[in-house]
Amino acid sequence: MYKIYRAETVDSAIKKGLNELKVSEADIRIDVEDRGSKGFLGIGRKEAVVKLTVINPELKLYESIDALILRDNSEAEDTVEEPANAVDDSETVSESIQETPPAEAVNAETVNNEENESADTNITAGEVQETEELEVPEESLTIEGAAESTTAYIERVVRDMKIESQADFTIEGKEIWIELESSLAAKLIGKRGQTLNALQELAQNYFNSIYKSYGSVVLDIEDYREKRRETLENLAVNMSKKALRTNEPVKMEPMPSFERKIMHNVLSNLENINTRSEGKDPRRYIVIEKR
């Protein structure tokens, strides 16, 4: 599902499309069909042409590109993230899907169920921690025992959040995957996955306290991690194209280390792109620039 847009410049054509589709650059793949030409004294002038293809699984549910464009405002609010935050002079990427970002800003899209979240479900690790005191087993545990105990711990934390859920775990080498199931998955994901990340941090800290060797805990629900990975990979490619097109560095929004790693890995294979991380956690972010 795609649409062609024409304007004086590539950036203008992209902005025109984002405005009409009411999406962000994270929702689409951008293909430049023609960069256009100013001509000489207006003679031979050609418009830039871009092809915007919808890649967001949620938006691809619409039967046609026209149906996507004509969706009413109330429906749009239910299926996209919060309104755009203000963008400062540093051109830091803001998180917005509902409004079109300016040329120097872009958002990392909320994935799947998290879009319906309100501000009161945006929970930090410290706030979640208050719901459950750490009860550390005294005996030495195997990785299986530690994974089982950590899963039970997270179930108690979620229960104290007044959310009904079930959890199970699998072990892949030194990585423990805890899968949650709940009818209130959106609340457990939170805006931009912040609640799920906070719960994952608690799970990792608890696991570290009861297991004396190395192990990594991943908390997931409704395949959110995979969908988020796809979103970040698409965003990385889009922003690398923007850095090449504008010859200016693109600063992403702050992300946890495992999300930054996804973007670094995608862009590491591009010969003409450099990436680096700047800032301090939890406000550390990626900068993408032309090499």
C-alpha positions as CSV (number, residue, x, y, z in Angstrom):
1,M,0.0,0.0,0.0
2,Y,1.7,3.1,-1.2
3,K,1.2,6.6,-2.7
4,I,3.4,8.8,-4.9
5,Y,4.0,12.4,-3.9
6,R,5.5,15.3,-5.9
7,A,6.9,18.6,-4.7
8,E,9.7,21.1,-5.3
9,T,12.2,19.2,-3.2
10,V,12.4,15.6,-1.8
11,D,11.9,16.8,1.7
12,S,8.9,18.8,0.7
13,A,7.4,15.8,-1.0
14,I,8.0,13.6,2.0
15,K,6.5,16.2,4.3
16,K,3.5,16.5,2.0
17,G,2.9,12.7,2.2
18,L,3.4,12.5,6.0
19,N,0.8,15.3,6.4
20,E,-1.8,13.6,4.2
21,L,-1.3,10.1,5.5
22,K,-1.1,11.4,9.1
23,V,1.9,9.1,9.9
24,S,5.5,9.4,10.8
25,E,8.7,8.3,9.0
26,A,8.7,5.2,11.2
27,D,5.4,4.1,9.6
28,I,6.6,4.1,6.1
29,R,9.4,3.2,3.7
30,I,10.6,6.1,1.6
31,D,11.8,5.6,-1.9
32,V,13.1,8.6,-3.9
33,E,11.9,8.1,-7.5
34,D,13.2,11.4,-8.8
35,R,15.2,14.1,-7.0
36,G,13.9,16.7,-9.3
37,S,15.7,19.6,-10.9
38,K,15.6,23.4,-10.6
39,G,16.4,23.8,-14.3
40,F,17.9,27.1,-15.6
41,L,15.9,30.2,-15.0
42,G,12.9,28.0,-14.5
43,I,13.3,26.2,-17.8
44,G,13.5,22.4,-17.6
45,R,12.4,22.4,-13.9
46,K,11.3,19.0,-12.6
47,E,9.5,18.2,-9.4
48,A,10.9,15.7,-6.9
49,V,9.0,12.4,-6.7
50,V,8.9,10.1,-3.7
51,K,7.1,6.8,-3.1
52,L,5.8,6.3,0.5
53,T,4.9,2.7,1.3
54,V,3.1,1.9,4.5
55,I,5.0,-0.6,6.6
56,N,3.3,-0.2,10.0
57,P,1.3,-3.5,10.5
58,E,-1.4,-1.6,12.3
59,L,-1.9,0.9,9.4
60,K,-1.7,-1.9,6.8
61,L,-5.1,-3.2,8.1
62,Y,-6.8,-0.5,6.2
63,E,-8.3,-1.8,2.9
64,S,-6.7,1.0,0.7
65,I,-4.5,4.0,0.9
66,D,-7.6,6.2,0.5
67,A,-9.2,4.5,3.5
68,L,-6.1,5.3,5.5
69,I,-6.1,8.9,4.4
70,L,-9.8,9.3,5.2
71,R,-9.8,7.8,8.7
72,D,-11.5,10.2,11.0
73,N,-9.7,12.0,13.9
74,S,-11.2,9.9,16.6
75,E,-10.1,6.7,15.0
76,A,-6.6,8.1,14.5
77,E,-6.3,8.9,18.1
78,D,-7.1,5.3,19.0
79,T,-4.6,3.8,16.7
80,V,-1.6,6.1,17.1
81,E,0.6,7.4,19.8
82,E,0.3,10.7,21.7
83,P,0.7,14.1,20.1
84,A,4.1,15.2,19.2
85,N,6.4,16.6,21.8
86,A,8.1,20.0,21.2
87,V,11.4,19.7,19.3
88,D,14.3,21.7,20.5
89,D,17.1,23.4,18.5
90,S,19.4,20.3,18.8
91,E,17.2,18.5,16.3
92,T,16.6,15.7,18.7
93,V,14.1,13.2,17.3
94,S,10.8,13.4,19.1
95,E,8.2,10.7,19.5
96,S,5.2,11.4,17.4
97,I,2.9,9.6,15.0
98,Q,-0.2,11.7,15.2
99,E,1.4,14.9,13.9
100,T,3.9,15.2,11.1
101,P,7.4,15.9,12.5
102,P,9.5,18.8,11.1
103,A,12.4,18.1,8.7
104,E,14.9,17.7,11.6
105,A,12.8,15.4,13.7
106,V,11.3,11.9,13.6
107,N,9.7,9.5,15.9
108,A,10.3,6.0,17.0
109,E,6.8,4.6,16.7
110,T,4.9,2.9,19.5
111,V,4.2,-0.7,18.5
112,N,1.0,-2.7,18.7
113,N,-1.0,-2.3,21.9
114,E,0.9,0.4,23.5
115,E,-0.7,3.1,21.3
116,N,-3.8,3.2,23.4
117,E,-2.0,4.0,26.6
118,S,-2.6,7.1,28.8
119,A,0.0,8.9,30.9
120,D,-0.9,7.1,34.1
121,T,0.4,3.8,32.8
122,N,3.8,5.2,32.0
123,I,5.5,3.6,34.9
124,T,9.2,3.7,35.8
125,A,11.2,0.9,37.3
126,G,11.4,2.8,40.7
127,E,7.6,3.1,40.8
128,V,7.0,-0.5,39.9
129,Q,9.6,-1.5,42.6
130,E,7.4,-0.1,45.3
131,T,4.7,-2.7,44.6
132,E,6.8,-5.6,45.7
133,E,9.7,-6.1,48.1
134,L,12.5,-8.4,46.9
135,E,12.2,-11.8,48.5
136,V,15.5,-13.4,47.7
137,P,15.8,-17.1,48.2
138,E,18.7,-18.1,50.5
139,E,19.6,-21.3,48.7
140,S,21.9,-21.4,45.6
141,L,19.7,-21.8,42.5
142,T,20.3,-23.3,39.0
143,I,19.5,-21.1,36.1
144,E,16.2,-23.0,35.7
145,G,15.3,-22.4,39.4
146,A,16.3,-18.7,39.1
147,A,14.2,-18.3,36.0
148,E,11.2,-19.9,37.7
149,S,11.6,-17.7,40.8
150,T,12.0,-14.5,38.7
151,T,8.9,-15.4,36.7
152,A,6.9,-15.8,39.9
153,Y,8.3,-12.5,41.2
154,I,7.2,-10.6,38.1
155,E,3.7,-12.2,38.4
156,R,3.5,-10.8,41.9
157,V,4.6,-7.4,40.8
158,V,2.0,-7.3,38.0
159,R,-0.7,-8.6,40.4
160,D,0.1,-5.7,42.8
161,M,-0.4,-3.4,39.8
162,K,-4.0,-4.6,39.8
163,I,-3.5,-6.4,36.5
164,E,-4.5,-10.0,35.9
165,S,-1.8,-11.9,34.0
166,Q,-0.1,-15.2,33.5
167,A,3.6,-15.7,32.8
168,D,5.8,-18.5,31.5
169,F,9.5,-18.7,30.7
170,T,11.9,-20.4,28.3
171,I,15.7,-20.6,28.5
172,E,17.9,-20.2,25.4
173,G,21.5,-20.6,26.5
174,K,22.1,-17.8,29.0
175,E,19.0,-15.8,28.0
176,I,15.7,-16.2,29.9
177,W,12.6,-15.2,28.0
178,I,9.5,-14.4,30.2
179,E,6.3,-14.2,28.3
180,L,3.3,-12.4,29.8
181,E,-0.3,-12.9,28.9
182,S,-2.9,-10.4,29.9
183,S,-6.1,-8.8,28.6
184,L,-4.5,-5.5,29.6
185,A,-1.4,-6.0,27.5
186,A,-1.4,-2.3,26.5
187,K,-1.1,-1.2,30.2
188,L,1.9,-3.6,30.7
189,I,3.6,-2.3,27.6
190,G,3.0,1.4,28.3
191,K,4.0,4.3,26.1
192,R,7.0,3.5,23.9
193,G,7.3,0.3,25.9
194,Q,8.5,2.1,29.0
195,T,6.4,0.1,31.5
196,L,7.5,-3.2,30.0
197,N,11.1,-2.0,30.1
198,A,10.7,-1.0,33.7
199,L,9.3,-4.5,34.6
200,Q,12.2,-6.1,32.6
201,E,14.7,-4.1,34.6
202,L,13.1,-5.3,37.8
203,A,13.2,-8.9,36.6
204,Q,16.9,-8.6,35.6
205,N,17.8,-7.1,39.0
206,Y,15.9,-9.8,40.9
207,F,17.5,-12.5,38.7
208,N,21.0,-11.1,39.4
209,S,20.3,-11.2,43.1
210,I,19.5,-14.9,43.2
211,Y,21.7,-16.3,40.4
212,K,25.5,-16.0,40.8
213,S,26.5,-16.6,37.2
214,Y,25.6,-14.5,34.1
215,G,22.1,-14.5,32.6
216,S,20.0,-12.0,30.6
217,V,16.3,-11.6,31.2
218,V,13.9,-10.5,28.4
219,L,10.3,-9.7,29.2
220,D,7.8,-9.9,26.4
221,I,4.1,-9.7,25.7
222,E,2.1,-10.3,22.5
223,D,5.4,-10.4,20.5
224,Y,6.1,-6.7,21.3
225,R,9.9,-7.1,21.2
226,E,9.9,-8.5,17.7
227,K,7.5,-5.8,16.4
228,R,9.6,-3.1,18.2
229,R,12.7,-4.5,16.6
230,E,11.2,-4.3,13.1
231,T,10.1,-0.7,13.8
232,L,13.6,0.3,14.9
233,E,15.2,-1.3,11.9
234,N,12.9,0.5,9.5
235,L,13.5,3.7,11.4
236,A,17.2,3.3,11.2
237,V,17.1,2.8,7.4
238,N,14.8,5.9,7.0
239,M,17.0,8.1,9.1
240,S,20.2,6.9,7.4
241,K,18.6,8.1,4.1
242,K,17.7,11.4,5.7
243,A,21.3,11.9,6.9
244,L,22.6,11.3,3.4
245,R,19.9,13.4,1.8
246,T,20.4,16.4,4.1
247,N,24.1,16.0,4.8
248,E,23.3,16.7,8.5
249,P,23.5,14.4,11.5
250,V,20.2,13.0,12.8
251,K,19.8,12.7,16.6
252,M,17.5,10.0,17.7
253,E,15.4,10.0,20.9
254,P,16.8,8.4,24.0
255,M,16.5,4.6,24.0
256,P,17.6,1.8,26.3
257,S,20.8,0.1,25.4
258,F,19.3,-3.0,23.8
259,E,17.2,-0.8,21.4
260,R,20.2,1.3,20.5
261,K,22.1,-1.9,19.7
262,I,19.4,-2.9,17.2
263,M,19.9,0.4,15.3
264,H,23.7,0.2,15.5
265,N,23.6,-3.3,14.1
266,V,21.4,-2.4,11.1
267,L,23.5,0.6,10.2
268,S,26.9,-1.0,10.7
269,N,26.6,-2.6,7.3
270,L,26.2,0.7,5.5
271,E,29.6,2.0,4.1
272,N,28.6,5.6,3.9
273,I,27.0,5.9,7.4
274,N,28.5,6.4,10.9
275,T,26.6,5.9,14.2
276,R,27.5,6.7,17.7
277,S,25.8,7.0,21.1
278,E,25.9,10.2,23.1
279,G,24.6,11.3,26.5
280,K,24.2,9.4,29.7
281,D,21.7,6.8,30.6
282,P,18.7,6.9,30.8
283,R,19.0,9.8,28.2
284,R,21.6,8.2,26.0
285,Y,20.8,8.4,22.3
286,I,22.1,7.5,18.8
287,V,23.5,10.0,16.3
288,I,23.4,9.0,12.6
289,E,25.6,10.9,10.2
290,K,27.1,10.7,6.7
291,R,30.6,9.3,6.7
